Amino acid sequence: MPSILDSIDDPARLQGLTYRQLEQLAAEIRTELVDRVPQNGGHLASNLGVVELTLALHRVCRSPRDKIVWDVSHQSYVHKLLTGRRARFATIRQYGGLSGFTDPAESPHDAFGAGHACTALSAALGIAVARDLAGENFNVVAVVGDGSFGGGMTFEALNHAGHMGTRLIVVLNDNGMSISPSVGALSRFLNAIRLDSRYELAKDETKKAVTHLPMGDLAWAVSKGLKGRLKRALIPSSLWEELGFTYLGPVDGHNIRELEAALLRARDHEPGPTLIHVLTKKGKGYAPAEADATRFHGLSPTASKAGSTPTYSEVFGRTVYRLMREDNRIVAITAAMIDGTGLTLPAAKFPHRVFDVGICEEHAVTMAAGLASQGMVPVVAIYSTFMQRAYDQVIHDVCIRGYPVVFALDRAGIVGDDGKTHNGAFDVAFLSGIPNMVVAAPRDENQLQNLLFTAVHAGRPMAIRYPRGRGPGAPLRHDLQRIPLGKGEMLRDGADVALLAYGSMVTPALAAAELLARQGIECAVVDARFAKPLDEALILDLASRIPRLVTLEEGVLAGGFGSSVLRLLERAGLWGVAVSCIGLPDQFIEHGPRDLLLGLLGLDAEGIARQVMAAFPGLPPERSSKMLEGVVG
């Protein structure tokens, strides 16, 4: 049988397909997803769940004129397959290939770029208002998962959209999941609708009764008030209507006919904002993903080596469990990332002291402040990229009062295949400027344990950043040690250059020092451990006896660790010291394997060695040329 998917190079080609052909196409898309996504890594279960919904959207909407805005956009793979990117789909999440999220620079069919949750409704409302102000006439659809409906930004947009009455379609993709099962009162509210079939049954029976009366068809057609009272009496849909939305649903999210009918009604007959409640199954059509949607939400590439070395997230989780076992004041909070942050074990052992607040980073931080105000010691585990969303709460609710909240910033630095929306590039810069805050980073897994032990006893706000994946494999000691705040550690001495490395840059700095030593260049290597407060005594001692300093960090340079070192030298009046700051460039880093990107950015051992030599041409010329030949060769 010829492949229908191979013939789709534009969503307009869907218009001529029969429903039987659409069913075949849906099956082909699922096969493509199951074959391709595990190879490259990426989001499988969420995309399997929206196959029919995406087909229906592109049958009813005329993209790119009509705008489809995907919340988070991790579920946009089917959309990409239907919008002219089929031939490049094998490159998804690969360096130089398709993004795993929507990106307007990639295709005009991507109406808005995303990678974080809860943005679609606000963006779609802005697009719809711009349309109205320009006197244009096109449709705007926001596709939002039920996990994002627990986020404050989504409710802010719902409130405003309902107030304005702007023509807008919101598709609530309700599968009972975000990454893990959705939590919170709203999730229970949606589950009540998912599980209650009384409305549709009662509506059908009432329709039969009314239409058998004289002029019954006309009576049913104009009985909007009767149907509304019936709906409010039987299912809890009034929330959306009180917010100013017309509510349609629940709709079977795997029935293209039903989906099209609801979308057409919202498009052609309902004025103002409309919410279509679509029920889908995450992982639909692939039994392993249906059985374990959390595991199949985000996959690593098949080529990835599992290895025996634990990840930083796993070490974090085990250490938090140990600390919670020894001190009942310690609690843990995360924003829809129990599994991703490594809190699975603590949550299982201490379910009443581990809180998943849903996709609500701002709430997580201020809740932690409230707990800390009453003598608890909260550990807030949030990916670095998502911590950006709670910046005001960190300042206003935690640091002004000096509450002892521990921030565990997972996925700091380059994350790899998720790309520019997920790289944790900014945390050192935006946290270091806040009074009362301590900012630390471990060089290895054992030091992560010790920094966590230090943080829960610090009695003040403290952030610990650590990278994605596995560390260098340092043995995990059983005895935990408190590290004096603001104290670095000299790992290697040398007279020519001092490498001041922070966090994940310590291991490549030591390797770079070995490369340089082979060419007669002796480098001191310091594990800074703290970006704030700095170990001023150690740094100033180095600067007084070594004329060349290099700072190394896996974060942006503006406002980062290197900037703090430069300010220290300026205050000390050490103008004669030559300083080079190495870190992430002033640009958003695209997706690709983490090790590849670090190499391209010059943040591996060879790149550091090359940059050291380029920064200090004053080294003896014969030594410079030999060293460069050795490193490049």
Residue pairs with C-beta under 8 A, 6 or more apart in sequence:
1 24
3 28
4 17
4 21
4 24
4 25
4 28
5 25
5 28
5 29
5 32
5 81
5 86
6 86
7 13
8 14
8 25
8 81
8 82
8 86
9 84
9 86
10 83
10 84
11 58
11 63
11 82
11 83
11 109
12 62
14 22
14 25
14 55
14 58
14 59
14 82
15 59
17 25
19 256
19 257
22 55
22 256
23 256
25 55
26 51
26 52
26 55
26 256
26 285
27 285
29 51
29 78
29 81
30 48
30 51
30 284
30 285
30 286
32 81
32 89
33 44
33 47
33 48
33 77
33 78
33 286
34 44
34 48
34 286
36 89
36 90
36 92
37 43
37 44
37 47
37 77
37 92
37 299
38 44
38 299
38 301
38 302
39 301
39 302
39 303
40 90
40 92
40 93
40 94
40 301
40 417
41 93
41 298
41 299
41 300
41 301
41 304
41 417
42 74
42 77
42 92
42 93
42 100
42 298
42 299
42 417
43 74
43 75
43 77
43 100
43 297
43 298
43 299
44 283
44 286
44 289
44 296
44 297
44 298
44 299
45 177
45 282
45 283
45 286
45 289
45 293
45 296
45 297
46 74
46 75
46 145
46 282
46 297
47 74
47 75
47 76
47 77
47 78
48 282
48 283
48 284
48 285
48 286
48 289
49 75
49 173
49 175
49 253
49 280
49 281
49 282
49 283
49 284
50 75
50 78
50 143
50 173
50 253
50 280
51 78
51 254
51 284
51 285
52 253
52 254
52 255
52 256
52 259
53 143
53 171
53 173
53 253
53 259
53 278
53 280
54 78
54 79
54 82
55 78
55 82
55 256
56 256
56 259
56 260
56 263
57 68
57 141
57 143
57 171
57 263
58 68
58 79
58 82
58 83
59 256
59 260
60 260
60 263
60 264
60 267
61 68
61 139
61 141
61 263
61 267
62 138
62 139
63 83
63 109
63 111
64 107
64 108
64 109
64 111
65 138
66 138
66 139
66 140
66 141
67 111
67 112
67 124
67 127
67 138
67 139
67 140
67 141
68 79
68 109
68 111
68 141
68 143
69 111
69 112
69 114
69 120
69 123
69 124
69 127
69 140
69 141
69 142
69 143
70 76
70 79
70 102
70 112
70 114
70 120
70 143
71 114
71 117
71 118
71 119
71 120
71 121
71 142
71 143
71 144
71 145
71 148
71 154
72 101
72 114
72 115
72 116
72 117
72 119
72 120
72 145
72 148
73 101
73 102
73 110
73 113
73 114
73 115
74 100
74 101
74 115
74 298
75 143
75 145
75 173
76 101
76 102
76 110
77 89
77 92
77 100
79 102
79 109
80 89
80 92
80 98
80 107
81 89
83 107
83 109
84 107
84 109
85 98
85 106
85 107
88 97
88 98
89 98
90 97
91 97
91 98
92 98
92 99
92 100
93 99
93 100
93 417
93 418
93 419
93 591
94 417
94 591
94 592
95 590
95 591
95 592
95 593
95 596
95 597
96 592
98 106
99 106
99 419
99 590
99 591
100 417
100 418
100 419
100 591
101 113
101 114
101 115
101 418
101 419
101 421
102 110
102 111
102 112
102 113
102 114
103 110
103 113
104 110
104 111
104 112
104 113
105 113
111 127
112 119
112 120
112 123
112 124
112 127
113 421
114 120
114 123
114 421
115 385
115 418
115 419
115 420
115 421
115 422
116 385
116 386
116 389
116 421
117 145
117 147
117 148
117 151
117 178
117 336
117 359
118 148
118 151
118 152
118 153
118 154
118 359
119 153
120 142
120 143
120 144
120 148
121 142
121 144
121 153
121 154
121 157
121 158
121 161
121 170
122 153
122 156
122 157
123 142
124 140
124 141
124 142
124 168
124 170
125 157
125 160
125 161
125 164
125 166
125 168
127 140
128 140
128 166
128 167
128 168
129 164
129 166
131 137
131 138
131 140
132 166
132 167
139 169
139 267
140 167
140 168
140 169
141 169
141 170
141 171
141 263
142 168
142 169
142 170
142 171
143 171
143 173
144 154
144 170
144 171
144 172
144 173
145 172
145 173
145 174
145 175
145 177
145 178
146 172
146 173
146 174
146 175
146 176
146 177
146 178
146 182
146 186
146 187
146 190
147 177
147 178
147 179
147 182
147 336
147 358
147 359
148 154
148 178
148 359
149 155
149 172
149 186
149 190
150 178
150 182
150 183
150 184
150 186
150 187
150 358
150 359
150 360
151 358
151 359
151 360
152 360
152 362
152 363
158 170
158 243
158 245
159 243
161 168
161 170
161 244
161 245
161 273
162 243
162 244
162 245
162 273
163 244
165 244
165 271
165 272
165 273
166 272
166 273
167 271
167 272
167 273
168 272
168 273
168 274
169 263
169 266
169 267
169 273
169 274
169 276
170 245
170 273
170 274
170 275
170 276
171 275
171 276
171 278
172 190
172 249
172 275
172 276
172 277
172 278
173 253
173 278
173 280
174 190
174 193
174 194
174 250
174 253
174 277
174 278
174 279
174 280
175 253
175 279
175 280
175 281
175 282
175 293
176 182
176 187
176 190
176 191
176 194
176 282
177 282
177 293
177 294
177 297
178 336
178 358
178 359
179 294
179 297
179 298
179 336
179 337
179 339
179 340
180 294
180 336
180 338
180 339
180 356
181 187
181 294
182 190
182 358
183 336
183 356
183 357
183 358
184 357
184 358
187 358
189 236
189 239
190 277
192 235
192 236
193 235
193 236
193 237
193 249
193 250
193 277
194 250
194 279
196 234
196 235
198 234
198 235
199 230
199 231
199 234
199 235
199 237
200 250
202 230
202 234
203 227
203 230
203 231
206 226
206 227
206 230
207 220
210 216
210 219
210 220
210 223
210 226
211 217
211 219
211 220
213 219
228 241
231 237
231 247
232 238
232 241
237 247
237 249
237 277
240 247
240 275
241 247
244 272
244 273
245 272
245 273
245 274
245 275
246 266
246 270
246 272
246 273
246 274
246 275
247 274
247 275
247 277
248 262
248 265
248 266
248 270
248 274
248 275
248 276
248 277
249 262
249 275
249 276
249 277
249 278
249 279
250 277
250 278
250 279
251 258
251 259
251 262
251 276
251 277
251 278
251 279
252 258
252 259
252 279
253 259
253 278
253 279
253 280
253 281
254 280
254 281
254 284
259 278
262 276
262 278
263 276
266 274
266 276
281 290
282 289
282 290
282 293
282 297
283 289
283 290
283 291
283 292
283 293
283 296
284 290
286 296
288 296
289 296
294 339
301 417
307 470
309 445
309 470
309 471
309 473
310 318
310 445
310 470
310 476
311 342
311 468
311 469
311 470
311 471
312 410
312 445
312 448
312 466
312 467
312 468
312 469
312 470
312 471
313 340
313 341
313 342
313 410
314 342
315 342
315 445
315 448
315 449
315 471
315 476
316 341
316 342
316 381
316 408
316 410
316 448
316 452
316 466
317 341
317 342
317 343
317 344
317 345
317 346
318 342
318 345
319 448
319 449
319 452
319 453
319 480
320 330
320 332
320 342
320 343
320 346
320 379
320 381
320 408
320 452
321 345
321 346
321 349
321 350
322 480
323 330
323 379
323 452
323 453
323 456
324 330
324 331
324 332
324 346
324 349
324 350
324 353
325 349
327 377
327 456
328 353
329 375
329 376
329 377
330 353
330 376
330 377
330 378
330 379
330 456
331 353
331 354
331 355
331 371
331 376
331 377
331 378
331 379
332 343
332 346
332 347
332 350
332 353
332 354
332 355
332 378
332 379
332 380
332 381
333 354
333 355
333 357
333 364
333 367
333 368
333 378
333 379
333 380
333 381
334 341
334 343
334 354
334 355
334 356
334 357
334 364
334 380
334 381
334 382
335 356
335 357
335 358
335 359
335 360
335 361
335 363
335 364
335 382
335 386
336 356
336 357
336 358
336 359
337 343
337 356
337 381
337 382
337 383
337 386
337 410
338 344
338 347
338 354
338 356
340 383
340 410
341 381
341 382
341 383
341 408
341 410
342 381
342 410
343 354
343 381
346 353
346 354
347 354
347 356
355 364
355 367
357 363
357 364
357 367
361 382
361 386
361 387
361 389
361 390
362 389
362 390
362 392
362 393
364 380
364 382
364 390
365 380
365 390
365 393
365 394
365 397
365 398
365 405
366 393
366 397
367 378
368 378
368 380
368 398
368 403
368 405
369 393
369 397
369 398
369 401
369 403
369 405
371 378
372 378
372 398
372 403
372 404
372 405
373 401
373 403
377 404
377 406
377 456
378 405
378 406
379 406
379 408
379 452
379 455
379 456
380 405
380 406
380 407
380 408
381 408
381 410
382 390
382 407
382 408
382 409
382 410
383 409
383 410
383 411
383 422
383 424
384 409
384 410
384 411
384 412
384 413
384 424
384 425
384 426
384 427
384 465
385 411
385 415
385 421
385 422
385 423
385 424
387 394
387 407
387 409
387 424
387 427
388 426
388 427
388 430
391 430
394 407
394 431
394 434
394 437
394 461
395 434
397 403
398 405
398 461
399 434
399 435
399 436
399 437
399 461
400 436
402 436
402 460
402 461
403 461
404 456
404 458
404 459
404 460
404 461
404 462
405 461
405 462
406 452
406 455
406 456
406 458
406 462
406 463
406 464
407 431
407 461
407 462
407 463
407 464
408 452
408 464
408 466
409 424
409 427
409 463
409 464
409 465
409 466
410 466
410 468
411 422
411 424
411 467
411 468
412 424
412 427
412 441
412 465
412 466
412 467
412 503
412 504
412 554
412 555
413 423
413 424
413 425
413 465
413 467
413 468
413 503
413 504
413 554
413 555
413 584
414 423
414 425
414 467
414 468
414 554
414 584
414 589
414 594
414 597
414 598
414 601
414 603
415 422
415 423
415 424
415 468
415 594
416 468
416 591
416 592
416 593
416 594
416 597
417 591
417 592
417 593
418 591
419 589
419 590
419 591
419 592
420 588
420 589
420 590
420 591
423 588
423 589
424 465
424 555
425 555
425 556
425 584
425 589
426 555
426 556
427 439
427 463
427 465
427 555
428 439
428 441
428 465
428 502
428 531
428 553
428 555
428 556
428 559
428 560
428 561
429 555
429 556
429 558
429 559
429 560
429 563
430 559
431 437
431 439
431 463
431 532
432 439
432 531
432 532
432 559
432 560
432 561
432 564
433 559
434 461
436 460
436 461
437 461
437 462
437 463
437 532
438 455
438 458
438 460
438 461
438 462
438 463
438 485
438 486
438 530
438 532
438 533
439 462
439 463
439 465
439 530
439 531
439 532
440 451
440 454
440 455
440 462
440 463
440 464
440 465
440 483
440 529
440 530
440 531
441 451
441 464
441 465
441 466
441 502
441 503
441 504
441 529
441 531
442 448
442 450
442 451
442 464
442 466
442 471
442 503
442 529
443 472
443 501
443 503
443 504
443 506
443 507
443 527
443 529
444 471
444 472
444 473
444 474
444 506
444 507
445 471
445 472
445 473
445 474
445 476
446 474
446 475
446 476
446 477
447 474
447 483
447 529
448 464
448 466
448 471
449 476
449 477
449 480
450 480
450 481
450 482
450 483
451 464
451 483
451 529
452 464
453 480
453 481
453 482
454 462
454 482
454 483
454 485
455 462
455 464
457 482
458 485
465 503
466 503
466 504
467 503
467 504
467 554
467 594
468 594
469 594
472 507
483 529
485 530
485 533
486 530
486 532
486 533
486 534
486 535
486 536
487 529
487 530
487 535
487 538
488 500
488 526
488 527
488 528
488 529
488 530
488 534
488 535
488 538
488 539
489 526
489 527
489 529
490 524
490 525
490 526
490 538
491 506
491 510
491 525
491 526
491 527
492 510
492 513
492 523
492 524
492 525
493 524
494 513
494 517
494 522
494 523
494 524
494 525
494 546
495 522
495 524
495 545
495 546
496 516
496 521
496 522
496 523
496 546
496 548
496 619
497 516
497 521
497 522
497 523
497 524
497 546
497 548
497 549
497 550
497 612
497 616
498 523
498 524
498 525
498 526
498 542
498 543
498 546
498 548
498 549
498 550
499 509
499 512
499 513
499 523
499 524
499 525
499 526
499 550
499 552
499 608
499 612
500 526
500 528
500 539
500 542
500 549
500 550
500 551
500 552
500 561
500 565
501 508
501 509
501 510
501 525
501 526
501 527
501 528
501 552
501 553
502 528
502 529
502 531
502 551
502 552
502 553
502 554
502 561
503 553
503 554
504 554
505 552
505 553
505 554
505 603
506 525
506 527
508 552
508 598
508 603
508 604
508 605
508 608
509 525
509 552
509 605
509 608
510 525
511 605
512 523
512 605
512 606
512 608
512 609
512 612
513 523
513 525
514 605
515 605
515 606
515 609
515 630
515 631
516 522
516 523
516 609
516 612
516 613
516 627
517 523
518 630
519 623
519 626
519 627
519 630
519 631
520 623
520 626
520 627
521 612
521 613
521 619
521 623
521 627
523 612
524 542
524 546
526 538
526 539
526 542
528 534
528 535
528 561
529 535
531 553
531 560
531 561
531 564
532 564
534 564
534 565
534 568
536 568
539 549
539 565
539 568
539 569
540 568
540 569
540 572
540 574
542 549
543 549
543 569
543 572
543 574
543 577
544 574
547 576
547 577
547 578
548 577
548 578
548 579
548 580
548 615
548 616
549 565
549 569
549 577
549 578
549 579
549 580
550 579
550 580
550 581
550 582
550 608
550 611
550 612
550 615
551 561
551 562
551 565
551 579
551 580
551 581
551 582
551 583
552 582
552 583
552 603
552 608
553 560
553 561
553 562
553 582
553 583
553 584
554 583
554 584
554 598
554 603
555 561
555 583
555 584
556 583
556 584
556 586
557 563
557 581
557 583
557 584
557 585
557 586
558 586
560 581
560 583
561 583
562 579
562 581
562 582
562 583
563 581
565 579
565 581
566 579
566 581
569 575
569 577
569 579
578 615
578 616
578 618
580 611
580 612
580 615
580 616
582 602
582 603
582 608
582 611
583 603
584 601
584 603
585 601
589 597
589 601
592 600
595 604
598 604
598 607
599 606
599 607
601 607
602 608
602 610
602 611
606 631
609 627
609 631
610 628
610 631
610 632
613 619
613 624
613 627
613 628
613 631
617 624
